[in-house]
Amino acid sequence: MRKICAVIVTYNRPQLLCRCVDALLRQTYKIDILIYDNHSSMNTKQALCEANLLRDNVYYHYASENSGGAGGFYNGMKMAMEKNYDDLLLMDDDGYAIENDTVMRLVDVRNKLGEMTIVNSLVICDEKTLQLSFSINRSYDGNMVQKAAVDGMLMDFINPFNGTLVSAETVKKIGYPRKEYFVYGDENEYTLRAKSKDIGLCTAVKSLYYHPTNIGNMKKIGSHYVAVSDIPMWKVYCASRNRTHLINQYCGKAAVLKHIIRCYINLLFCKKRFQRLKYTSRGIRDGLHNNFSRELDLSK
């Protein structure tokens, strides 16, 4: 039986974290859990203790600084790898395994495909309708995805890091997420990097995982969705920089040009569009020049 460690990155969401950990402790496939706390100001450890969730197989690490989601996964995965696990199960604190066999179904599919395949749960926001939390091949219909799957497997599509099973051998081959991304896009960059190194991708459509949807912050224009959410400017900058960087690295110049055009179209539907224009343009420029040295002002 392969040794699996779930790596959960958390920041100031103790109640959601407790829900996530509780669901993992109920799994039929027994795993260890490593909680990487990104320097929360709330007493997350106390919440875990009060819920009786700090068991022998649950490790809690409080970081000395907030390194963002990307840095959290970088550091958390590195800590787990040093403990010589066979596989890592990656997730944020605001999701959870819906059924007690969610992890077992992931393992079953990965065993069919081999270690050099990243296997993801089907990430949904509604258990009754199977609405997807994030688009798969431009669809939010989980029923359609399940019908398109073969033997419970949909190849080449995943929604990381939400119930994402990665073998230690895969991590050794492709490395860790890019911590300098801080937030946004690190999971997509990791997926593109995996594909560039011939690592397979698969969604195990019967392995159900909950994550809140972002579709309420999207506006559909034709066949595409554009983001219209009102987020802090430093996040606007990170999203613009990271997305530009990964498209420039993996997708070619034509895709970069298309991305930049879409960025500016998105601004037409956003609040504070002139302020966002400044941070979006700065992010595009830094992403094209591989510049991650700009200090983030988390107050804006």
VENRAJO-V700403 format. One line per field, one symbol per residue. ss: DSSP state (H for helix, E for strand, C for the rest). A space follows every 10 residues. Layout:
# VENRAJO-V700403
ss=???
This chain:
# VENRAJO-V700403
ss=CCCEEEEEEE CCCHHHHHHH HHHHHCCCCC CEEEEEECCC CCCHHHHHHH CCCCCCCEEE EECCCCCHHH HHHHHHHHHH HCCCCCEEEE EECCEEECCC CHHHHHHHHH HHHCCCEEEE EEEEEECCCC EEEEEECCEE EHHHHHHHCE CCEEECCCCC CEEEEEEHHH HHHHCCCCHH HCCCCHHHHH HHHHHHCCCE EEEEEEEEEE ECCCHHHEEE ECCEEEECCC CCHHHHHHHH HHHHHHHHHH CCHHHHHHHH HHHHHHHCCC CCHHHHHHHH HHHHHHHHCC CCCCCCCCCC
